[in-house]
Amino acid sequence: MNRQGAVGALLDIYEQAILDLTNVIKSIPDDALTKIIDEKTTDEDCKSIQKILSHVVSSGYSYAISIHNLKGQNVQRPGKIFHVTIAEYLIDLTNVFIFTENVFREIKDNELEQFDDSLKIKTGWGQLYDIEQLTEHAIVHILRHKRQIEKIKSSQLN
């Protein structure tokens, strides 16, 4: 984690966020993955640790694919995969980062910020982001779900 330039900084921070998440989840027992942790939520992605992690992995690929497709590609976002072991999610999170890192091999520092809305990425939820903003969103997305899982661990898994 000592990449150069603005792209390198984003990748270093993204990699650290993923490592921080993996450190939080690696001690979770596999049998806790599918336990319903919030029966009242209307957000299907937050009902269990399994659903949270599948959402995080799927979203990670989605962000990277959106950036990749900005270069004229037409890669489709993969569907969510629900695993029954933490080890499988650890592999998935590593692979999300490797995929993202490969996408960024084509991105130059001067391409990160874009002020012309017609050249921005329209997200699935309707917002327009340039590459830097979407990557920053991806980083914060990991951190928010890491915090969520930390709270679950301290309140429900002890």
C-alpha positions in Angstrom: 0.0 0.0 0.0 2.3 2.7 -1.3 0.9 3.6 -4.7 1.7 6.9 -6.4 -0.5 9.8 -7.3 -4.2 10.5 -6.6 -5.3 7.1 -8.1 -2.8 5.4 -5.9 -4.1 7.3 -2.8 -7.7 6.2 -3.5 -6.6 2.6 -4.0 -4.5 2.6 -0.8 -7.4 4.0 1.2 -9.9 1.6 -0.4 -7.6 -1.4 0.3 -7.2 -0.3 3.9 -11.0 0.0 4.3 -11.4 -3.6 3.0 -8.6 -4.9 5.2 -10.3 -3.2 8.2 -13.6 -4.9 7.3 -12.0 -8.3 6.9 -10.3 -7.9 10.4 -13.8 -7.2 11.9 -15.5 -10.2 10.2 -12.8 -12.9 10.4 -13.7 -13.7 14.0 -17.4 -14.1 13.3 -18.5 -17.7 13.6 -20.0 -19.1 10.4 -23.2 -20.1 12.2 -23.9 -16.4 13.0 -23.9 -15.4 9.3 -27.6 -16.2 8.6 -28.9 -15.2 12.0 -31.5 -12.4 11.6 -30.1 -9.4 13.4 -32.7 -6.9 12.6 -36.3 -8.2 12.2 -37.8 -4.7 11.9 -35.7 -3.4 9.1 -37.3 -3.0 5.7 -33.9 -3.1 4.0 -33.3 -6.7 2.9 -29.6 -6.1 2.7 -29.4 -5.5 6.5 -31.3 -8.5 7.9 -28.3 -10.6 8.6 -24.5 -10.4 8.4 -24.6 -12.7 5.4 -26.9 -10.2 3.6 -24.8 -7.3 4.6 -21.6 -8.9 3.3 -23.2 -10.1 0.0 -24.5 -6.5 -0.5 -21.0 -5.1 0.2 -19.3 -7.5 -2.3 -22.0 -6.9 -4.9 -21.8 -3.1 -4.5 -18.0 -3.2 -4.6 -18.1 -4.9 -8.0 -20.9 -2.5 -9.1 -18.8 0.6 -8.4 -15.8 -0.8 -10.2 -17.9 -1.9 -13.2 -19.5 1.5 -13.4 -16.1 3.1 -13.6 -14.9 0.5 -16.1 -17.9 1.0 -18.3 -17.2 4.7 -18.5 -14.4 3.7 -20.8 -16.9 2.2 -23.3 -17.1 -1.3 -21.9 -20.5 -2.9 -21.2 -19.8 -5.3 -18.3 -22.8 -6.3 -16.3 -22.9 -6.2 -12.5 -22.8 -9.7 -11.1 -25.7 -11.0 -9.0 -25.5 -11.3 -5.2 -23.9 -14.5 -4.0 -24.8 -15.7 -0.5 -22.1 -17.7 1.2 -22.3 -19.8 4.4 -18.7 -19.2 5.6 -16.8 -16.1 6.5 -13.8 -17.6 4.6 -15.8 -17.2 1.3 -16.5 -13.6 2.1 -12.9 -12.9 2.9 -12.0 -14.3 -0.6 -14.8 -12.2 -2.2 -13.6 -9.0 -0.6 -10.0 -9.7 -1.7 -11.3 -10.3 -5.2 -13.4 -7.1 -5.2 -10.2 -5.2 -4.5 -8.2 -7.0 -7.1 -10.9 -6.3 -9.7 -11.1 -2.6 -8.7 -7.3 -2.3 -8.9 -7.3 -3.8 -12.4 -10.0 -1.3 -13.5 -7.9 1.5 -12.2 -4.9 0.5 -14.3 -6.7 2.3 -17.1 -7.5 5.5 -15.0 -5.1 8.5 -14.9 -5.0 11.0 -12.1 -6.4 13.7 -14.4 -9.5 11.6 -15.2 -10.6 11.3 -11.6 -12.5 14.7 -11.3 -15.0 15.6 -14.0 -17.0 18.8 -14.0 -19.1 18.0 -17.1 -22.2 16.1 -15.9 -22.5 14.4 -19.3 -19.2 12.6 -18.6 -20.1 11.5 -15.1 -21.4 8.1 -14.0 -25.1 7.9 -13.3 -25.6 5.5 -10.3 -28.3 3.0 -9.9 -29.9 5.4 -7.3 -29.8 8.3 -9.8 -26.9 10.5 -8.6 -24.1 11.6 -10.9 -20.6 11.0 -9.7 -17.2 11.4 -11.3 -14.7 8.6 -10.7 -13.2 10.1 -7.6 -16.6 10.7 -6.0 -17.8 7.2 -6.8 -14.6 5.7 -5.4 -14.9 7.8 -2.3 -18.5 6.6 -2.0 -17.3 3.0 -2.3 -14.7 3.5 0.5 -17.3 5.1 2.8 -19.8 2.3 2.0 -17.3 -0.3 3.3 -16.7 1.8 6.4 -20.4 2.3 7.2 -21.0 -1.5 6.9 -17.9 -2.2 9.0 -19.3 0.0 11.7 -22.7 -1.7 11.4 -21.1 -5.2 11.8 -19.0 -3.9 14.7 -22.2 -2.8 16.5 -23.8 -6.2 15.7 -20.8 -8.0 17.1 -20.7 -6.0 20.3 -24.5 -6.2 21.0 -25.6 -9.6 19.6 -22.6 -11.9 19.2 -21.0 -11.7 22.6 
